[in-house]
Amino acid sequence: MFGWVLDTGASYHMTSDLPALIDLFNLAQVVYIMLLDGKIVKVRQAGIVNLGHGIILKNVHYSLEFKCNLISVQ
């Protein structure tokens, strides 16, 4: 699994690390996410990630287009 970055600008938790995801599911609607380079990515799936030490991330959006793992923090 790749490292995770805390991101106050991210709208969703995001990963391209498919093996990290538990209970992968199809989203009810496609979500469009704009990457830093301006490219827009269609996200169709999400899942759960267990980071260990009791930290579970739910609704982590998945796409191979993501170049890092992001944890959305407010």
N, CA, C and O atoms as CSV, one atom per row, in Angstrom:
chain,resi,resn,atom,element,x,y,z
A,1,MET,N,N,0.846,-1.182,0.000
A,1,MET,CA,C,0.000,0.000,0.000
A,1,MET,C,C,0.888,1.241,0.000
A,1,MET,O,O,1.928,1.274,0.657
A,2,PHE,N,N,0.468,2.253,-0.739
A,2,PHE,CA,C,1.163,3.533,-0.781
A,2,PHE,C,C,0.891,4.298,0.511
A,2,PHE,O,O,-0.018,3.955,1.267
A,3,GLY,N,N,1.693,5.345,0.755
A,3,GLY,CA,C,1.428,6.217,1.890
A,3,GLY,C,C,0.186,7.067,1.629
A,3,GLY,O,O,-0.307,7.138,0.503
A,4,TRP,N,N,-0.303,7.699,2.670
A,4,TRP,CA,C,-1.507,8.516,2.576
A,4,TRP,C,C,-1.174,9.957,2.896
A,4,TRP,O,O,-0.343,10.233,3.761
A,5,VAL,N,N,-1.825,10.880,2.193
A,5,VAL,CA,C,-1.612,12.320,2.363
A,5,VAL,C,C,-2.906,12.939,2.890
A,5,VAL,O,O,-3.982,12.703,2.341
A,6,LEU,N,N,-2.795,13.737,3.963
A,6,LEU,CA,C,-3.948,14.491,4.453
A,6,LEU,C,C,-4.125,15.702,3.544
A,6,LEU,O,O,-3.163,16.423,3.278
A,7,ASP,N,N,-5.351,15.932,3.064
A,7,ASP,CA,C,-5.591,17.005,2.100
A,7,ASP,C,C,-6.864,17.768,2.472
A,7,ASP,O,O,-7.967,17.227,2.401
A,8,THR,N,N,-6.693,19.030,2.869
A,8,THR,CA,C,-7.848,19.855,3.232
A,8,THR,C,C,-8.625,20.313,2.007
A,8,THR,O,O,-9.751,20.792,2.142
A,9,GLY,N,N,-8.053,20.178,0.816
A,9,GLY,CA,C,-8.730,20.596,-0.412
A,9,GLY,C,C,-9.448,19.469,-1.128
A,9,GLY,O,O,-10.170,19.709,-2.096
A,10,ALA,N,N,-9.259,18.244,-0.666
A,10,ALA,CA,C,-9.900,17.096,-1.325
A,10,ALA,C,C,-11.353,16.965,-0.873
A,10,ALA,O,O,-11.661,17.116,0.309
A,11,SER,N,N,-12.231,16.686,-1.818
A,11,SER,CA,C,-13.651,16.499,-1.504
A,11,SER,C,C,-13.952,15.082,-1.039
A,11,SER,O,O,-14.946,14.844,-0.352
A,12,TYR,N,N,-13.089,14.143,-1.416
A,12,TYR,CA,C,-13.299,12.730,-1.107
A,12,TYR,C,C,-11.968,12.102,-0.702
A,12,TYR,O,O,-10.903,12.608,-1.056
A,13,HIS,N,N,-12.034,10.979,0.052
A,13,HIS,CA,C,-10.867,10.121,0.219
A,13,HIS,C,C,-10.668,9.463,-1.145
A,13,HIS,O,O,-11.645,9.094,-1.797
A,14,MET,N,N,-9.403,9.310,-1.590
A,14,MET,CA,C,-9.148,8.764,-2.923
A,14,MET,C,C,-7.931,7.852,-2.925
A,14,MET,O,O,-6.963,8.080,-2.200
A,15,THR,N,N,-7.996,6.819,-3.750
A,15,THR,CA,C,-6.865,5.910,-3.908
A,15,THR,C,C,-6.848,5.281,-5.298
A,15,THR,O,O,-7.874,5.187,-5.971
A,16,SER,N,N,-5.656,4.853,-5.709
A,16,SER,CA,C,-5.509,4.031,-6.917
A,16,SER,C,C,-5.027,2.638,-6.529
A,16,SER,O,O,-4.724,1.816,-7.394
A,17,ASP,N,N,-4.959,2.376,-5.229
A,17,ASP,CA,C,-4.441,1.116,-4.679
A,17,ASP,C,C,-5.585,0.118,-4.480
A,17,ASP,O,O,-6.133,-0.001,-3.385
A,18,LEU,N,N,-5.931,-0.585,-5.537
A,18,LEU,CA,C,-7.057,-1.519,-5.494
A,18,LEU,C,C,-6.940,-2.559,-4.380
A,18,LEU,O,O,-7.937,-2.818,-3.705
A,19,PRO,N,N,-5.764,-3.171,-4.152
A,19,PRO,CA,C,-5.673,-4.168,-3.073
A,19,PRO,C,C,-5.947,-3.595,-1.675
A,19,PRO,O,O,-6.259,-4.352,-0.756
A,20,ALA,N,N,-5.838,-2.293,-1.506
A,20,ALA,CA,C,-6.094,-1.672,-0.197
A,20,ALA,C,C,-7.589,-1.594,0.109
A,20,ALA,O,O,-7.980,-1.434,1.265
A,21,LEU,N,N,-8.417,-1.705,-0.918
A,21,LEU,CA,C,-9.861,-1.530,-0.739
A,21,LEU,C,C,-10.558,-2.805,-0.306
A,21,LEU,O,O,-10.304,-3.889,-0.831
A,22,ILE,N,N,-11.445,-2.646,0.668
A,22,ILE,CA,C,-12.294,-3.727,1.152
A,22,ILE,C,C,-13.718,-3.390,0.713
A,22,ILE,O,O,-14.108,-2.223,0.712
A,23,ASP,N,N,-14.479,-4.387,0.347
A,23,ASP,CA,C,-15.888,-4.175,-0.024
A,23,ASP,C,C,-16.051,-3.128,-1.122
A,23,ASP,O,O,-16.834,-2.190,-0.976
A,24,LEU,N,N,-15.320,-3.286,-2.212
A,24,LEU,CA,C,-15.444,-2.372,-3.351
A,24,LEU,C,C,-16.871,-2.441,-3.886
A,24,LEU,O,O,-17.426,-3.525,-4.062
A,25,PHE,N,N,-17.459,-1.268,-4.144
A,25,PHE,CA,C,-18.831,-1.222,-4.662
A,25,PHE,C,C,-18.943,-0.163,-5.741
A,25,PHE,O,O,-18.130,0.758,-5.812
A,26,ASN,N,N,-19.963,-0.302,-6.585
A,26,ASN,CA,C,-20.234,0.683,-7.620
A,26,ASN,C,C,-21.019,1.838,-7.007
A,26,ASN,O,O,-21.964,1.619,-6.249
A,27,LEU,N,N,-20.632,3.052,-7.332
A,27,LEU,CA,C,-21.347,4.231,-6.859
A,27,LEU,C,C,-22.692,4.336,-7.568
A,27,LEU,O,O,-22.817,3.926,-8.722
A,28,ALA,N,N,-23.688,4.875,-6.895
A,28,ALA,CA,C,-25.011,5.040,-7.491
A,28,ALA,C,C,-24.951,5.974,-8.697
A,28,ALA,O,O,-25.680,5.786,-9.670
A,29,GLN,N,N,-24.081,6.980,-8.631
A,29,GLN,CA,C,-23.879,7.915,-9.737
A,29,GLN,C,C,-22.387,8.110,-9.949
A,29,GLN,O,O,-21.604,8.068,-9.000
A,30,VAL,N,N,-22.002,8.323,-11.190
A,30,VAL,CA,C,-20.607,8.622,-11.499
A,30,VAL,C,C,-20.234,9.948,-10.855
A,30,VAL,O,O,-21.005,10.907,-10.902
A,31,VAL,N,N,-19.046,10.002,-10.252
A,31,VAL,CA,C,-18.529,11.233,-9.651
A,31,VAL,C,C,-17.396,11.730,-10.538
A,31,VAL,O,O,-16.537,10.949,-10.948
A,32,TYR,N,N,-17.393,13.018,-10.834
A,32,TYR,CA,C,-16.335,13.621,-11.642
A,32,TYR,C,C,-15.406,14.386,-10.712
A,32,TYR,O,O,-15.850,15.231,-9.934
A,33,ILE,N,N,-14.100,14.084,-10.795
A,33,ILE,CA,C,-13.109,14.720,-9.935
A,33,ILE,C,C,-12.049,15.368,-10.804
A,33,ILE,O,O,-11.502,14.735,-11.707
A,34,MET,N,N,-11.758,16.645,-10.526
A,34,MET,CA,C,-10.709,17.344,-11.256
A,34,MET,C,C,-9.377,17.162,-10.518
A,34,MET,O,O,-9.267,17.461,-9.329
A,35,LEU,N,N,-8.379,16.673,-11.238
A,35,LEU,CA,C,-7.046,16.491,-10.676
A,35,LEU,C,C,-6.276,17.808,-10.716
A,35,LEU,O,O,-6.707,18.770,-11.351
A,36,LEU,N,N,-5.139,17.841,-10.034
A,36,LEU,CA,C,-4.339,19.068,-9.980
A,36,LEU,C,C,-3.909,19.568,-11.353
A,36,LEU,O,O,-3.742,20.771,-11.553
A,37,ASP,N,N,-3.728,18.644,-12.307
A,37,ASP,CA,C,-3.299,19.041,-13.647
A,37,ASP,C,C,-4.467,19.498,-14.527
A,37,ASP,O,O,-4.276,19.811,-15.702
A,38,GLY,N,N,-5.684,19.536,-13.951
A,38,GLY,CA,C,-6.860,19.978,-14.681
A,38,GLY,C,C,-7.640,18.867,-15.356
A,38,GLY,O,O,-8.749,19.089,-15.842
A,39,LYS,N,N,-7.068,17.673,-15.388
A,39,LYS,CA,C,-7.749,16.527,-15.995
A,39,LYS,C,C,-8.950,16.134,-15.136
A,39,LYS,O,O,-8.876,16.141,-13.908
A,40,ILE,N,N,-10.056,15.791,-15.798
A,40,ILE,CA,C,-11.253,15.352,-15.089
A,40,ILE,C,C,-11.359,13.835,-15.197
A,40,ILE,O,O,-11.292,13.266,-16.286
A,41,VAL,N,N,-11.527,13.195,-14.045
A,41,VAL,CA,C,-11.578,11.735,-13.952
A,41,VAL,C,C,-12.984,11.305,-13.549
A,41,VAL,O,O,-13.585,11.887,-12.646
A,42,LYS,N,N,-13.504,10.282,-14.225
A,42,LYS,CA,C,-14.787,9.685,-13.845
A,42,LYS,C,C,-14.508,8.599,-12.801
A,42,LYS,O,O,-13.693,7.705,-13.027
A,43,VAL,N,N,-15.186,8.687,-11.672
A,43,VAL,CA,C,-15.036,7.676,-10.623
A,43,VAL,C,C,-16.347,6.915,-10.519
A,43,VAL,O,O,-17.415,7.504,-10.347
A,44,ARG,N,N,-16.248,5.597,-10.628
A,44,ARG,CA,C,-17.437,4.750,-10.618
A,44,ARG,C,C,-17.488,3.806,-9.416
A,44,ARG,O,O,-18.521,3.193,-9.145
A,45,GLN,N,N,-16.350,3.690,-8.689
A,45,GLN,CA,C,-16.291,2.738,-7.592
A,45,GLN,C,C,-15.689,3.358,-6.343
A,45,GLN,O,O,-14.933,4.327,-6.410
A,46,ALA,N,N,-16.039,2.783,-5.208
A,46,ALA,CA,C,-15.496,3.208,-3.920
A,46,ALA,C,C,-15.466,1.991,-3.005
A,46,ALA,O,O,-16.027,0.943,-3.326
A,47,GLY,N,N,-14.806,2.142,-1.870
A,47,GLY,CA,C,-14.715,1.039,-0.921
A,47,GLY,C,C,-14.261,1.540,0.432
A,47,GLY,O,O,-14.297,2.737,0.719
A,48,ILE,N,N,-13.836,0.609,1.247
A,48,ILE,CA,C,-13.379,0.889,2.599
A,48,ILE,C,C,-11.893,0.576,2.675
A,48,ILE,O,O,-11.433,-0.401,2.082
A,49,VAL,N,N,-11.132,1.403,3.405
A,49,VAL,CA,C,-9.708,1.153,3.621
A,49,VAL,C,C,-9.458,1.075,5.119
A,49,VAL,O,O,-9.875,1.953,5.874
A,50,ASN,N,N,-8.777,0.020,5.541
A,50,ASN,CA,C,-8.373,-0.135,6.934
A,50,ASN,C,C,-6.905,0.287,7.032
A,50,ASN,O,O,-6.015,-0.406,6.537
A,51,LEU,N,N,-6.664,1.436,7.679
A,51,LEU,CA,C,-5.303,1.949,7.819
A,51,LEU,C,C,-4.582,1.348,9.023
A,51,LEU,O,O,-3.400,1.618,9.236
A,52,GLY,N,N,-5.283,0.539,9.808
A,52,GLY,CA,C,-4.700,-0.045,11.014
A,52,GLY,C,C,-4.907,0.862,12.207
A,52,GLY,O,O,-5.362,1.996,12.064
A,53,HIS,N,N,-4.574,0.363,13.380
A,53,HIS,CA,C,-4.707,1.111,14.633
A,53,HIS,C,C,-6.129,1.636,14.825
A,53,HIS,O,O,-6.330,2.690,15.429
A,54,GLY,N,N,-7.118,0.896,14.308
A,54,GLY,CA,C,-8.519,1.281,14.474
A,54,GLY,C,C,-8.993,2.384,13.551
A,54,GLY,O,O,-10.094,2.904,13.733
A,55,ILE,N,N,-8.180,2.758,12.554
A,55,ILE,CA,C,-8.559,3.825,11.626
A,55,ILE,C,C,-9.139,3.203,10.352
A,55,ILE,O,O,-8.443,2.518,9.603
A,56,ILE,N,N,-10.421,3.459,10.129
A,56,ILE,CA,C,-11.136,2.944,8.962
A,56,ILE,C,C,-11.639,4.130,8.142
A,56,ILE,O,O,-12.292,5.029,8.673
A,57,LEU,N,N,-11.333,4.125,6.850
A,57,LEU,CA,C,-11.859,5.159,5.952
A,57,LEU,C,C,-12.981,4.545,5.127
A,57,LEU,O,O,-12.791,3.518,4.474
A,58,LYS,N,N,-14.133,5.169,5.159
A,58,LYS,CA,C,-15.278,4.699,4.377
A,58,LYS,C,C,-15.448,5.568,3.146
A,58,LYS,O,O,-15.025,6.724,3.122
A,59,ASN,N,N,-16.067,5.004,2.130
A,59,ASN,CA,C,-16.366,5.725,0.889
A,59,ASN,C,C,-15.105,6.316,0.250
A,59,ASN,O,O,-15.073,7.487,-0.127
A,60,VAL,N,N,-14.076,5.486,0.140
A,60,VAL,CA,C,-12.824,5.891,-0.508
A,60,VAL,C,C,-12.998,5.686,-2.008
A,60,VAL,O,O,-13.190,4.561,-2.470
A,61,HIS,N,N,-12.931,6.768,-2.758
A,61,HIS,CA,C,-13.124,6.707,-4.209
A,61,HIS,C,C,-11.896,6.078,-4.871
A,61,HIS,O,O,-10.758,6.354,-4.491
A,62,TYR,N,N,-12.151,5.228,-5.868
A,62,TYR,CA,C,-11.086,4.487,-6.538
A,62,TYR,C,C,-11.000,4.839,-8.018
A,62,TYR,O,O,-12.010,4.872,-8.722
A,63,SER,N,N,-9.777,5.101,-8.478
A,63,SER,CA,C,-9.493,5.252,-9.900
A,63,SER,C,C,-8.006,5.036,-10.117
A,63,SER,O,O,-7.187,5.473,-9.309
A,64,LEU,N,N,-7.658,4.368,-11.198
A,64,LEU,CA,C,-6.242,4.197,-11.554
A,64,LEU,C,C,-5.591,5.534,-11.901
A,64,LEU,O,O,-4.365,5.643,-11.892
A,65,GLU,N,N,-6.387,6.538,-12.201
A,65,GLU,CA,C,-5.875,7.855,-12.588
A,65,GLU,C,C,-5.247,8.608,-11.421
A,65,GLU,O,O,-4.431,9.503,-11.640
A,66,PHE,N,N,-5.612,8.264,-10.177
A,66,PHE,CA,C,-5.062,8.973,-9.029
A,66,PHE,C,C,-3.587,8.620,-8.877
A,66,PHE,O,O,-3.204,7.458,-9.016
A,67,LYS,N,N,-2.764,9.623,-8.591
A,67,LYS,CA,C,-1.318,9.410,-8.472
A,67,LYS,C,C,-0.866,9.281,-7.023
A,67,LYS,O,O,0.293,8.959,-6.763
A,68,CYS,N,N,-1.765,9.529,-6.084
A,68,CYS,CA,C,-1.448,9.359,-4.666
A,68,CYS,C,C,-2.731,9.033,-3.912
A,68,CYS,O,O,-3.832,9.135,-4.452
A,69,ASN,N,N,-2.564,8.644,-2.669
A,69,ASN,CA,C,-3.715,8.345,-1.811
A,69,ASN,C,C,-4.012,9.570,-0.958
A,69,ASN,O,O,-3.121,10.096,-0.292
A,70,LEU,N,N,-5.253,10.023,-0.974
A,70,LEU,CA,C,-5.629,11.222,-0.229
A,70,LEU,C,C,-6.672,10.911,0.823
A,70,LEU,O,O,-7.609,10.146,0.594
A,71,ILE,N,N,-6.488,11.528,1.992
A,71,ILE,CA,C,-7.499,11.500,3.044
A,71,ILE,C,C,-8.066,12.915,3.111
A,71,ILE,O,O,-7.353,13.870,3.418
A,72,SER,N,N,-9.336,13.030,2.824
A,72,SER,CA,C,-10.013,14.323,2.870
A,72,SER,C,C,-10.244,14.712,4.327
A,72,SER,O,O,-10.885,13.979,5.080
A,73,VAL,N,N,-9.717,15.873,4.718
A,73,VAL,CA,C,-9.925,16.379,6.075
A,73,VAL,C,C,-10.503,17.778,5.978
A,73,VAL,O,O,-10.150,18.552,5.089
A,74,GLN,N,N,-11.388,18.087,6.896
A,74,GLN,CA,C,-12.050,19.405,6.880
A,74,GLN,C,C,-11.395,20.374,7.831
A,74,GLN,O,O,-11.827,21.521,7.938
